[in-house]
Amino acid sequence: MISNQVLQTTLDGLKGISRVDLCVLDTEGVMLATTFPEAEAFRDSVLSFVNSPADSQVVSGCQFYKVFDEHQLEYILLANGNSDDVHMVGRMAAFQIQNLLVAYKERFDKDNFIKNLLLDNLLLVDIYNRAKKLHIDTEARRVVFILEINNEKENSSLESVRSLFSSRSGDFITAVDEKSIIVVKELAPQDGYAEMDKIAEVILGSLGEEKKKDALIAYGTIVGEIKEVSRSYKEARMALNVGKIFFAERSIIAYSSLGIGRLIYQLPIPLCKMFIKEIFEGKSPDDFDEETLVTINKFFENSLNVSETSRQLYIHRNTLVYRLDKLQKSTGLDLRVFEDAITFKIALMVVKYMKYMEHQEY
């Protein structure tokens, strides 16, 4: 369960303190981590020690120890030397590895619990019973973040995020698929949504500049009970998808800021097609030329202000009015009228949504 890298780091640290060489092997005599390559010569002795009733013994000036995981023999530890000091260091090293096994097993159990909690795979009674056994606070304020990184081919980002929150026992970092990293963050009583944006920035910052460019993070609403964590996760997942459609320029998306995009995302595609057909009479915004699309977007950006839009487009006011009149003739919608502008804006968003869903099918 413990990675060889963690075992090696542990042995290096213990040797740095005690100056005693150490080695860890599995029950088949395969070397997993060592500070002295000569330990390979003890392989046959290790296999004999595995089958002996003793928990420790000295062989050819090297001390052997058995490390168990709930009465199951997991590792053999070697301490190079036969003095009393080496014996003490060996026992301390075996104790340390034993504790690592317990800690990693507990983290694995908690990781499974959090995954099942997020995916709604637990009955309500099981949520509270298992949380109690795992010493997880059931009434802490929490929020779920989902971090998605494009073209991620290795596990370094997950470890980077884990190291970021390693000192906080109430935070959980896991993954439910190959594309996303999930952070279930425990919050202080005074933390609000302003703090959520700061936390999201910190998470993105932990990736490094290159990966940060291709990363997107979303978060749900703050919940007060553990049974509601799955809701925050679903909200964060929706925020991630809605953000890709309507807020491509953002790297941080909050569920609470989705606005009308949240409603459009939940519309059935046949209804969307019917709406677009009614508004554009069989046409599509894709049929508009680039000049018209730029004019429309800039007009919306400037809250339907003709003077400011014409200034930013470097065109005469009358030219802009001509373009808007032309658009009105082709669509029947006058963007200078608030109700028509709202209808047109929603129609553009619906088209974006339909394109996204069509692309997802391939």
TIVEXDREN-758289 format. One record per residue: residue in one letter; residue number from 1; z, x, y of N, C-alpha, C in turn. Coordinates in pm, whole numbers, plus 50000, padded with zeros to 5 digits. Each point is the difference from the previous one (the first is absolute). Layout:
! TIVEXDREN-758289
aa:i:n.z:n.x:n.y:ca.z:ca.x:ca.y:c.z:c.x:c.y
a:NUM:Z:X:Y:Z:X:Y:Z:X:Y
...
! end
This chain:
! TIVEXDREN-758289
aa:i:n.z:n.x:n.y:ca.z:ca.x:ca.y:c.z:c.x:c.y
m:1:50000:50083:49880:50000:49917:50120:50000:50087:50126
i:2:50074:50112:49995:50003:50091:50114:49875:50087:49996
s:3:49933:50016:50112:49879:50082:50002:50037:50148:49985
n:4:49905:50076:49944:50022:50144:49984:50023:50069:50134
q:5:49935:49948:50104:50016:50058:50133:50144:49987:50049
v:6:50060:49882:49976:50139:49979:50041:50092:50090:49919
l:7:49974:50013:49870:50081:50088:49916:49990:50145:50049
q:8:49878:50041:50033:49981:50138:50047:50073:50025:50131
t:9:49991:49905:50091:50069:50012:50129:50151:50008:49979
t:10:50050:49921:49907:50145:50001:49970:50044:50135:49945
l:11:49923:50053:49905:50035:50131:49941:49991:50111:50103
d:12:49898:49995:50084:49986:50103:50105:50119:49997:50095
g:13:50044:49877:50034:50114:49987:50089:50129:50051:49937
l:14:50020:49967:49872:50121:50046:49930:50000:50152:49984
k:15:49883:50058:49971:49993:50146:49988:50028:50067:50134
g:16:49947:49939:50108:50023:50056:50133:50148:50006:50035
i:17:50079:49905:49946:50143:49998:50028:50078:50089:49904
s:18:49964:49992:49871:50082:50068:49897:49944:50133:49953
r:19:49871:50026:50027:49930:50120:49952:49992:50006:49847
v:20:50007:49884:49939:49987:49990:49854:49866:49936:49968
d:21:49923:50062:49908:49871:49945:49960:50021:49881:49907
l:22:49917:49897:50021:50013:49876:49923:49862:49955:49953
c:23:50001:49919:49894:49876:49946:49946:50027:49862:49939
v:24:49906:49909:50017:50010:49867:49938:49880:49980:49908
l:25:50029:49958:49875:49896:49973:49901:50020:49859:49946
d:26:49893:49941:49947:50018:49869:49936:50042:50019:49856
t:27:50016:49893:49927:50054:50008:49862:49898:50057:49902
e:28:49876:50022:50044:49900:50063:49915:49979:50146:50036
g:29:50085:50051:50089:49994:50140:50037:49898:50033:50107
v:30:49944:49899:50065:49902:50024:50108:50075:50029:50130
m:31:49965:50111:50064:50066:50040:50123:49955:49910:50116
l:32:50096:49940:50070:49970:49909:50109:50021:50064:50137
a:33:50102:50086:50009:50031:50071:50125:50083:50122:49965
t:34:49980:50108:50072:50076:50122:49969:50002:50095:50119
t:35:50103:50084:50003:50006:50107:50100:49982:50136:49933
f:36:49983:50000:49865:49972:50126:49929:49904:49972:49884
p:37:49876:50050:50009:49897:49975:49897:50042:50046:49861
e:38:50094:50094:49992:50042:50052:49869:50062:49891:49912
a:39:50034:49887:50061:50063:49892:49924:49909:49948:49890
e:40:49869:50025:50011:49905:49957:49898:50035:50057:49863
a:41:50064:50117:50000:50037:50066:49874:50108:49923:49923
f:42:50068:49910:50067:50109:49924:49936:49952:49867:49940
r:43:49870:49978:49995:49948:49869:49959:50048:49961:49860
d:44:49993:50090:49905:50043:49969:49863:50150:49971:49994
s:45:50076:50075:50080:50144:49977:50004:50032:49863:50060
v:46:49918:49958:50098:50019:49868:50062:49978:49890:49897
l:47:49892:50012:49921:49972:49899:49897:50113:49991:49898
s:48:50060:50113:49966:50114:49999:49906:50122:49935:50066
f:49:50018:50029:50130:50114:49945:50074:49989:49847:50013
v:50:49877:49950:50014:49978:49855:50012:50056:49928:49878
n:51:49985:50059:49883:50043:49935:49875:50144:50034:49960
s:52:50066:50081:50083:50139:50035:49969:50095:49897:50061
p:53:50121:49988:49944:50096:49902:50055:50067:50047:50130
a:54:49985:50130:50032:50068:50055:50117:49935:49954:50130
d:55:50082:49981:50105:49947:49965:50132:49970:50123:50084
s:56:50057:50115:49959:49971:50126:50069:50027:50115:49904
q:57:49931:50110:50021:50024:50119:49918:49933:50121:50066
v:58:50037:50120:49952:49942:50124:50052:49909:50058:49894
v:59:49877:50035:50040:49903:50059:49907:49938:50121:50068
s:60:50017:50114:49941:49938:50125:50049:50026:50023:50148
g:61:50124:49980:50042:50038:50026:50138:49955:49894:50099
c:62:49957:49881:49950:49956:49891:50088:50077:49873:49962
q:63:50045:49927:50097:50081:49881:49974:49913:49875:50000
f:64:50018:49917:49895:49922:49879:49981:50087:49877:50025
y:65:49941:49898:50066:50074:49876:50026:49907:49881:49974
k:66:50057:49892:49947:49925:49876:49982:50026:49906:50118
v:67:49892:49937:50048:50011:49904:50109:49955:49864:49946
f:68:50088:49901:50009:49974:49869:49941:49970:49896:50108
d:69:49923:49899:49960:49976:49882:50082:50046:49879:49919
e:70:50122:49954:50030:50062:49891:49925:49996:50027:49849
h:71:50058:50111:49961:50016:50042:49860:49869:50042:49934
q:72:49890:49996:50076:49872:50047:49947:49973:50140:50054
l:73:49980:50097:49909:49976:50137:50042:49869:50008:50078
e:74:50008:50050:50123:49883:50003:50088:49949:50141:50026
y:75:50091:50092:50033:49962:50137:50034:50093:50101:49932
i:76:49948:50124:49991:50082:50116:49964:50000:50093:50120
l:77:50119:50039:50043:50015:50090:50114:50042:50137:49951
l:78:49936:50103:50050:50037:50138:49968:50054:50068:50125
a:79:50111:50072:49983:50056:50083:50107:50000:50143:49949
n:80:49934:50089:50068:49979:50137:49952:50124:50086:50024
g:81:50073:50032:49893:50121:50079:50008:50108:49938:49912
n:82:50102:50078:49965:50105:49946:49913:50140:50017:50057
s:83:50009:50025:50132:50131:50016:50062:50060:49863:50031
d:84:50130:50001:50034:50066:49874:50035:49940:49939:50126
d:85:49960:50085:50095:49939:49950:50124:49867:49931:49971
v:86:49919:50059:49912:49872:49939:49963:50023:49869:49928
h:87:50103:49996:49914:50034:49877:49928:50035:49888:50099
m:88:50076:50034:50104:50038:49901:50099:49877:49950:50078
v:89:49912:50093:50039:49878:49962:50071:49913:49912:49912
g:90:49990:50034:49871:49920:49922:49907:50052:49857:49987
r:91:50132:49986:49992:50058:49865:49990:49977:49920:50128
m:92:50011:50068:50115:49974:49932:50127:49853:49957:50010
a:93:49908:50086:49953:49857:49968:50004:49969:49881:49909
a:94:50061:49999:49881:49980:49889:49907:50053:49870:50060
f:95:50114:50009:50068:50059:49883:50065:49908:49949:50111
q:96:49942:50093:50077:49910:49963:50109:49876:49928:49947
i:97:49941:50052:49892:49880:49938:49942:50035:49863:49940
q:98:50120:49991:49941:50047:49871:49947:50006:49896:50113
n:99:50052:50040:50115:50009:49909:50114:49861:49964:50054
l:100:49908:50096:49994:49863:49971:50042:49938:49892:49911
l:101:50025:50009:49871:49949:49899:49908:50052:49861:50035
v:102:50129:49992:50029:50062:49872:50037:49939:49947:50130
a:103:49986:50089:50099:49948:49959:50131:49856:49953:49989
y:104:49918:50072:49924:49860:49961:49986:49986:49870:49922
k:105:50085:49982:49901:49996:49876:49923:50039:49882:50088
e:106:50101:50020:50086:50043:49893:50090:49890:49967:50100
r:107:49933:50104:50049:49891:49976:50095:49886:49925:49932
f:108:49974:50034:49873:49895:49933:49925:50034:49853:49981
d:109:50126:49971:49967:50044:49861:49984:49987:49923:50131
k:110:50041:50063:50109:49990:49934:50131:49854:49980:50039
d:111:49916:50097:49966:49859:49990:50032:49937:49881:49928
n:112:50033:49983:49873:49949:49886:49924:50049:49868:50058
f:113:50127:49998:50040:50058:49879:50057:49928:49962:50129
i:114:49978:50099:50088:49934:49974:50128:49856:49953:49978
k:115:49929:50061:49906:49862:49957:49971:49997:49855:49955
n:116:50087:49965:49906:50003:49863:49950:50045:49902:50108
l:117:50089:50046:50087:50046:49916:50111:49884:49971:50095
l:118:49922:50102:50033:49888:49983:50092:49894:49905:49943
l:119:49979:50010:49870:49893:49923:49936:50047:49863:49950
d:120:50123:49962:50034:50053:49869:49959:50007:49984:49849
n:121:50036:50107:49930:50009:49995:49854:50141:49974:49950
l:122:50093:49968:50088:50140:49981:49962:50048:49860:50036
l:123:50082:49944:49911:50067:49875:50032:50108:50028:50104
l:124:50036:49897:50075:50099:50017:50107:50130:50056:49946
v:125:50047:49949:49885:50126:50048:49944:49989:50145:49957
d:126:49881:50041:49950:49980:50139:49958:50000:50094:50119
i:127:49947:49953:50113:49998:50085:50119:50141:50043:50038
y:128:50091:49904:50007:50136:50032:50043:50079:50076:49893
n:129:49977:49967:49873:50071:50070:49892:49958:50147:49992
r:130:49870:50023:50005:49950:50138:49990:50034:50080:50126
a:131:49994:49936:50115:50036:50069:50125:50146:50045:49995
k:132:50085:49915:49946:50142:50034:49990:50021:50119:49907
k:133:49931:50001:49885:50013:50110:49904:49949:50132:50057
l:134:49896:49990:50084:49941:50121:50058:50063:50038:50134
h:135:50104:49925:50039:50075:50027:50125:49908:49992:50122
i:136:49916:49897:50002:49911:49976:50113:50055:49883:50081
d:137:50019:50022:50129:50053:49896:50089:49904:49881:50005
t:138:50050:49882:49972:49914:49881:49995:49983:49932:50136
e:139:50084:50035:50097:49995:49932:50130:49965:50091:50116
a:140:49945:50116:49970:49958:50092:50108:49871:49949:50065
r:141:49984:50031:50129:49875:49966:50069:49893:50102:49959
r:142:49885:49948:49960:49894:50088:49951:49864:49954:50051
v:143:49904:50093:49996:49861:49967:50031:49913:50085:49909
v:144:49882:49949:49965:49911:50072:49910:49881:50055:50078
f:145:49974:50130:49983:49882:50066:50055:49903:50029:49886
i:146:49871:49985:50026:49896:50042:49905:49913:50104:50068
l:147:49993:50116:49939:49918:50110:50053:49878:50017:49910
e:148:49883:49992:50058:49876:50017:49924:49924:50120:50054
i:149:49963:50089:49909:49928:50123:50039:49867:50003:49929
n:150:49892:50010:50074:49867:50006:49940:49977:50135:49935
n:151:49927:49997:49888:49960:50124:49930:50118:50085:49956
e:152:50112:49936:49966:50116:50074:49951:49979:50031:49852
k:153:49997:50129:49965:49972:50038:49861:50120:50064:49930
e:154:50108:50020:50069:50119:50057:49937:50125:49936:50057
n:155:50114:50044:49946:50126:49929:50024:50080:50057:50116
s:156:49943:50090:50077:50077:50071:50102:50051:49907:50109
s:157:49923:49897:50035:50042:49909:50106:50123:49921:49960
l:158:50004:49956:49874:50116:49927:49950:50124:50088:50009
e:159:49988:50126:49962:50114:50092:50005:50040:50030:50145
s:160:49901:50006:50089:50030:50024:50142:50083:49887:50057
v:161:49962:49877:49968:50074:49884:50049:50138:49993:49936
r:162:50008:50032:49871:50130:49999:49931:50096:50101:50063
s:163:49949:50118:50032:50086:50102:50060:50048:49958:50138
l:164:49919:49918:50067:50035:49951:50133:50126:49914:49996
f:165:50017:49922:49892:50113:49908:49989:50099:50039:49891
s:166:49992:50124:49953:50082:50043:49886:50150:49994:50027
s:167:50040:50012:50126:50143:50003:50032:50060:49860:50015
r:168:49917:49896:49991:50047:49862:50018:49994:49925:49868
s:169:50115:49971:49942:50005:49936:49868:49954:49855:50003
g:170:50000:49937:50117:49960:49860:50008:49851:49978:50015
d:171:49922:50109:50014:49855:49989:50013:49934:50026:49866
f:172:49891:49928:49973:49929:50016:49873:49853:50023:50027
i:173:49945:50103:49933:49859:50034:50015:49936:49992:49863
t:174:49895:49922:49988:49935:49983:49871:49852:49973:50022
a:175:49928:49972:49891:49858:49966:50007:49971:49897:49892
v:176:49929:49895:50036:49966:49897:49902:49851:50008:49962
d:177:49925:50085:50066:49861:50026:49962:49964:50141:50046
e:178:49877:50041:49974:49959:50137:50029:49969:50023:50148
k:179:49983:49892:50076:49957:50015:50138:50115:50000:50101
s:180:50114:49940:49963:50103:49973:50100:50134:50063:49966
i:181:50072:50036:50105:50139:50045:49989:50087:49894:50067
i:182:50103:49955:49929:50087:49894:50051:50133:50060:50043
v:183:50044:49966:50120:50132:50041:50049:50082:49874:50026
v:184:50109:49985:49925:50094:49890:50026:50113:50061:50082
k:185:50000:49973:50130:50089:50068:50094:50123:49915:50031
e:186:50117:50060:49981:50124:49934:50040:50023:50025:50148
l:187:50038:49895:50074:50011:50010:50145:50144:49987:50047
a:188:50025:50057:50116:50129:49983:50066:50003:49862:50065
p:189:50119:49946:50026:50010:49865:50059:49924:49985:50131
q:190:49990:50106:50079:49936:49991:50131:49849:50026:49996
d:191:49947:50042:49886:49858:50033:49992:49913:49875:50013
g:192:49898:50009:50087:49906:49890:50018:49858:50049:49978
y:193:49901:49923:50045:49861:50035:49972:49952:50119:50082
a:194:50066:50030:50110:49964:50121:50075:50029:50124:49916
e:195:50112:49995:49927:50037:50112:49911:49904:50010:49882
m:196:49944:49885:49956:49907:50001:49887:49875:50081:50032
d:197:49951:49984:50123:49883:50078:50041:50031:50150:50001
k:198:50120:50035:50042:50040:50142:50002:50010:50056:49859
i:199:50056:49920:49909:50011:50042:49859:49860:50019:49941
a:200:49909:49906:50032:49863:50012:49951:49933:50127:50051
e:201:50025:50036:50126:49946:50123:50057:50054:50123:49926
v:202:50128:49996:49967:50062:50112:49927:49938:50015:49862
i:203:49979:49888:49932:49939:50003:49867:49859:50059:50008
l:204:49923:49955:50096:49865:50055:50018:50005:50149:50031
g:205:50095:50038:50083:50014:50141:50039:50032:50091:49883
s:206:50067:49946:49897:50038:50083:49885:49879:50041:49916
l:207:49885:49935:50022:49881:50028:49919:49924:50124:50046
g:208:50020:50039:50125:49919:50108:50056:49881:49941:50073
e:209:49941:50077:50089:49895:49950:50089:49876:49953:49926
e:210:49959:50071:49894:49876:49965:49931:50011:49865:49929
k:211:50106:49983:49922:50016:49874:49926:50036:49885:50092
k:212:50066:50030:50110:50039:49897:50095:49879:49927:50056
k:213:49888:50073:50015:49879:49940:50056:49948:49886:49913
d:214:50015:50013:49869:49947:49901:49906:50105:49903:49950
a:215:50119:50002:50059:50110:49917:49951:50017:49874:50083
l:216:50049:49898:49933:50030:49871:50064:50134:49953:49946
i:217:50088:49955:50090:50131:49953:49957:50026:49861:50058
a:218:50057:49915:49916:50031:49863:50043:50142:49966:49955
y:219:50063:49908:50071:50134:49959:49959:50019:49851:50021
g:220:50090:49942:49918:50028:49857:50006:50113:49969:50098
t:221:50061:49883:49983:50111:49961:50087:50131:50052:49940
i:222:50102:50010:50083:50133:50046:49957:50067:49888:49922
v:223:50055:50032:49882:50068:49900:49918:50146:50040:49982
g:224:50083:49902:49971:50144:50026:49994:50060:49998:49861
e:225:49922:49959:49899:50049:49997:49862:49899:50064:49909
i:226:50049:50056:49889:49913:50074:49910:49894:49910:49937
k:227:50031:49872:49980:49903:49910:49939:49879:49978:50090
e:228:50013:50031:50131:49891:49978:50094:49911:50123:50020
v:229:50034:50109:49931:49923:50124:50016:49854:49979:49957
s:230:49978:49920:49896:49863:49976:49953:49918:49929:50108
r:231:50065:49915:50080:49929:49932:50109:49955:50100:50105
s:232:50088:50094:50036:49963:50102:50097:49885:50086:49947
y:233:50001:50025:49867:49892:50077:49938:49867:49925:50009
k:234:50001:49870:49970:49878:49919:50008:49948:49994:50143
e:235:50091:49992:50095:49960:49998:50141:49936:50133:50040
a:236:50060:50110:49953:49945:50132:50031:49862:50017:49937
r:237:49984:49947:49878:49870:50008:49933:49895:49920:50077
m:238:50038:49881:50047:49907:49920:50080:49967:50071:50131
a:239:50101:50058:50064:49979:50071:50126:49902:50116:49981
l:240:50010:50067:49886:49910:50112:49970:49855:49952:49993
n:241:49979:49889:49927:49864:49947:49984:49945:49942:50129
v:242:50084:49922:50070:49956:49940:50127:49970:50109:50103
g:243:50082:50106:49999:49979:50110:50092:49865:50068:49979
k:244:49958:50013:49875:49870:50062:49971:49885:49917:50056
i:245:50019:49868:50002:49893:49911:50046:49994:49993:50152
f:246:50114:49974:50062:50001:49965:50143:50056:50108:50092
f:247:50072:50099:49945:50063:50101:50086:49967:50141:49950
a:248:49873:50026:49982:49956:50128:49942:50043:50120:50084
e:249:50027:49976:50129:50038:50112:50088:50146:50039:49985
r:250:50080:49917:49932:50143:50028:49985:50031:50071:49870
s:251:50100:50087:50002:50048:50065:49878:50133:49941:49953
i:252:50065:49920:50088:50126:49933:49966:49982:49850:50026
i:253:50024:49920:49897:49981:49855:50010:50130:49929:49962
a:254:50048:49916:50089:50119:49920:49973:49958:49857:49966
y:255:50062:49944:49898:49969:49862:49961:50021:49904:50117
s:256:50102:50027:50080:50034:49911:50111:49898:50005:50114
s:257:49906:50095:49994:49902:50014:50109:49859:49960:49959
l:258:49985:49934:49885:49867:49969:49950:49931:49887:50076
g:259:50079:49913:50060:49944:49891:50077:49909:49910:49919
i:260:49890:49960:50059:49909:49905:49935:49930:50061:49879
g:261:49997:50132:49994:49940:50067:49885:50067:49963:49869
r:262:50131:49976:50007:50076:49960:49880:49952:49866:49948
l:263:49968:49907:50091:49953:49867:49960:49860:50008:49941
i:264:49912:50075:50067:49861:50012:49953:49996:50063:49861
y:265:50086:50098:49976:50002:50071:49871:50031:49906:49884
q:266:50064:49889:50028:50039:49908:49892:49904:49883:49984
l:267:49890:50002:50075:49900:49894:49989:49910:50022:49879
p:268:49963:49893:49929:49904:50015:49890:49860:50029:50056
i:269:49925:50082:49930:49868:50041:50046:49905:49882:50022
p:270:49995:49899:49912:49910:49886:50026:50028:49932:50134
l:271:50128:49989:50036:50036:49939:50128:49952:50087:50116
c:272:50010:50130:49984:49953:50094:50104:49849:49986:50021
k:273:49927:49992:49890:49854:49986:50010:49963:49870:50070
m:274:50072:49894:49970:49974:49872:50063:50025:50007:50151
f:275:50108:50069:50037:50036:50014:50141:49894:50078:50077
i:276:49955:50112:49942:49898:50084:50065:49869:49925:50014
k:277:49967:49922:49898:49876:49922:50005:50005:49898:50113
e:278:50118:49939:50018:50017:49901:50106:49991:50063:50139
i:279:50060:50118:50014:50005:50066:50131:49865:50060:50039
f:280:49938:50072:49907:49879:50074:50033:49873:49935:49946
e:281:50014:49883:49938:49885:49925:49949:49909:50085:49912
g:282:50063:50063:49900:49922:50078:49904:49977:50144:50041
k:283:50026:50033:50126:49986:50138:50044:50127:50079:49969
s:284:49998:50126:50031:50118:50086:49979:50013:50095:50118
p:285:50123:50037:50034:50018:50100:50107:49927:50131:49971
d:286:49968:50023:49872:49925:50121:49965:49859:49997:50060
d:287:49955:49878:50031:49865:49987:50056:49994:50038:50148
f:288:50117:50007:50065:50003:50037:50142:49965:50148:50015
d:289:49930:50032:50107:49967:50141:50023:50124:50076:50048
e:290:49989:50131:49999:50113:50087:50034:50050:49974:50142
e:291:49909:49977:50092:50037:49976:50140:50086:49875:50012
t:292:49962:49896:49929:50075:49874:50005:50139:50017:49941
l:293:50008:50068:49888:50130:50021:49934:50094:50082:50088
v:294:49947:50105:50063:50082:50082:50091:50049:49916:50117
t:295:49913:49917:50053:50037:49912:50112:50111:49904:49960
i:296:49986:49938:49883:50099:49903:49952:50137:50067:49983
n:297:50001:50115:49932:50127:50069:49973:50068:50044:50130
k:298:49922:50051:50091:50056:50047:50128:50053:49882:50083
f:299:49933:49887:49991:50042:49880:50072:50136:49952:49947
f:300:50015:50004:49869:50129:49961:49939:50110:50101:50036
e:301:49965:50128:49998:50098:50105:50033:50057:49981:50140
n:302:49918:49947:50089:50041:49983:50140:50042:49856:50031
s:303:50042:49927:49896:50056:49865:50017:49907:49907:50078
l:304:49870:50007:49965:49897:49911:50056:49980:50021:50150
n:305:50032:50117:50050:49984:50033:50142:49859:50056:50022
v:306:49917:49922:50070:49860:50038:50020:49988:50127:50084
s:307:50073:50007:50110:49990:50116:50091:50039:50130:49931
e:308:50115:49999:49928:50047:50122:49934:49907:50041:49886
t:309:49949:49902:49928:49909:50030:49889:49872:50063:50051
s:310:49942:49944:50105:49876:50057:50055:50024:50140:50053
r:311:50118:50023:50059:50033:50133:50051:50006:50102:49886
q:312:50067:49963:49891:50015:50093:49888:49869:50023:49924
l:313:49912:49901:50004:49870:50015:49934:49896:50066:50091
y:314:50039:50025:50126:49910:50061:50099:49875:49915:50021
i:315:50019:49868:50007:49889:49909:50026:50038:49907:50115
h:316:49899:49939:50061:50026:49906:50110:50062:49873:49944
r:317:50081:49937:50079:50066:49877:49959:49898:49895:49955
n:318:49888:49992:50074:49898:49902:49964:49936:50028:49864
t:319:49993:50129:49966:49945:50038:49870:50091:49951:49887
l:320:50130:50015:50022:50096:49952:49900:49992:49848:49988
v:321:49992:49932:50113:49990:49853:49998:49874:49958:49925
y:322:49889:50073:50020:49875:49971:49929:50019:50012:49849
r:323:50069:50107:49960:50023:50021:49856:50086:49889:49941
l:324:50102:49958:50074:50089:49893:49952:49925:49867:49992
d:325:49911:49976:50098:49919:49878:49997:49906:50000:49880
k:326:49943:50115:49973:49909:50014:49886:50073:49974:49869
l:327:50125:50052:49989:50082:49979:49880:50036:49852:49985
q:328:50024:49935:50113:50035:49858:49996:49883:49916:49948
k:329:49879:50035:50040:49882:49926:49956:49978:50014:49849
s:330:50030:50120:49946:49974:50024:49857:50111:49948:49909
t:331:50122:49989:50054:50114:49960:49915:50063:49868:50042
g:332:49974:49958:50123:50065:49880:50050:50141:50024:50049
l:333:50042:50127:50005:50136:50036:50042:49996:50082:50128
d:334:50076:49957:50100:50010:50071:50127:50130:50081:49999
l:335:49988:50131:49991:50118:50085:49990:50086:50000:50125
r:336:49949:49945:50108:50081:49990:50122:50095:49881:49994
v:337:49979:49912:49903:50088:49886:49977:50100:50039:49891
f:338:50128:49987:50029:50103:50051:49910:49986:49945:49858
e:339:49979:49870:49986:49992:49939:49866:49883:50056:49921
d:340:49886:50016:50067:49882:50058:49933:50025:50147:49964
a:341:50067:50071:50089:50030:50142:49975:50089:50015:49877
i:342:50101:49912:49988:50089:50004:49885:49923:49972:49871
t:343:49915:49900:50004:49918:49966:49883:49913:50117:49958
f:344:49938:50064:50099:49911:50113:49972:50078:50118:49942
k:345:50117:50027:50059:50082:50111:49954:50043:49979:49855
i:346:50043:49878:49968:50041:49970:49863:49881:50013:49905
a:347:49884:49955:50045:49880:50010:49916:49967:50145:49967
l:348:50011:50088:50100:49975:50142:49976:50099:50058:49899
m:349:50125:49959:50009:50103:50048:49907:49975:49946:49859
v:350:49955:49875:49990:49970:49942:49869:49885:50076:49934
v:351:49900:50036:50078:49887:50076:49946:50047:50136:49949
k:352:50087:50065:50075:50057:50128:49956:50073:49984:49867
y:353:50079:49894:49990:50074:49972:49877:49906:49977:49883
m:354:49895:49922:50022:49904:49971:49893:49930:50128:49952
k:355:49965:50086:50095:49937:50128:49963:50094:50085:49915
y:356:50126:50005:50041:50099:50079:49926:50015:49947:49857
m:357:50013:49869:49984:50018:49941:49869:49876:50019:49913
e:358:49884:49994:50063:49875:50022:49926:49994:50144:49948
h:359:50044:50094:50084:50000:50142:49960:50101:50024:49887
q:360:50113:49928:50001:50102:50019:49897:49951:49956:49862
e:361:49903:49912:49997:49950:49949:49871:49914:50102:49928
y:362:49950:50099:50074:49911:50099:49937:50079:50120:49950
! end
